Amino acid sequence: HVQLVESGGGLVQAGGSLRLSCTASRSITRFNYIAWHRQAPGKHRELVAKMPSGGITNYADSVKGRFTISRDNAANTVYLQMNSLKPEDTAVYYCNAELTPIIEKTYEFWGQGTQVTVSS
């Protein structure tokens, strides 16, 4: 079983930056993908950024040019660098990953989330 733990959330003023971290309990090199999602109170969860193992990273239109997803395999960590933050970015941010350790045995894992609040 894979554990994902997010950190780095907090309160920041509009225009500021934060870097979120998601650390996995095992190597992240075999994940099918690693992604960041967010959910504001009363709203559905939305995909923010997704980095497939062998594909092209994609971002939600609302964060393109401002957010960057990256990884440090040695640290078993994925990051979300968030720049030029806006109040609309306020949400709980979750990391998630998919793993296929055995053929046709695919598992999805989620962290508990970290709160990001952007003030105007």
JOBEL-V128775 format. One record per run of one state. SS is the DSSP state (a for helix, b for strand, c for the rest). FROM is the first residue (numbers start at 1). TO is the last residue. If there is no record, write none. Layout:
# JOBEL-V128775
ss->SS from->FROM to->TO
ss->SS from->FROM to->TO
This chain:
# JOBEL-V128775
ss->c from->1 to->3
ss->b from->4 to->7
ss->c from->8 to->9
ss->b from->10 to->13
ss->c from->14 to->17
ss->b from->18 to->24
ss->c from->25 to->30
ss->b from->31 to->39
ss->c from->40 to->45
ss->b from->46 to->52
ss->c from->53 to->57
ss->b from->58 to->59
ss->c from->60 to->66
ss->b from->67 to->72
ss->a from->73 to->75
ss->c from->76 to->76
ss->b from->77 to->82
ss->c from->83 to->86
ss->a from->87 to->89
ss->c from->90 to->90
ss->b from->91 to->102
ss->c from->103 to->104
ss->b from->105 to->110
ss->c from->111 to->113
ss->b from->114 to->119
ss->c from->120 to->120
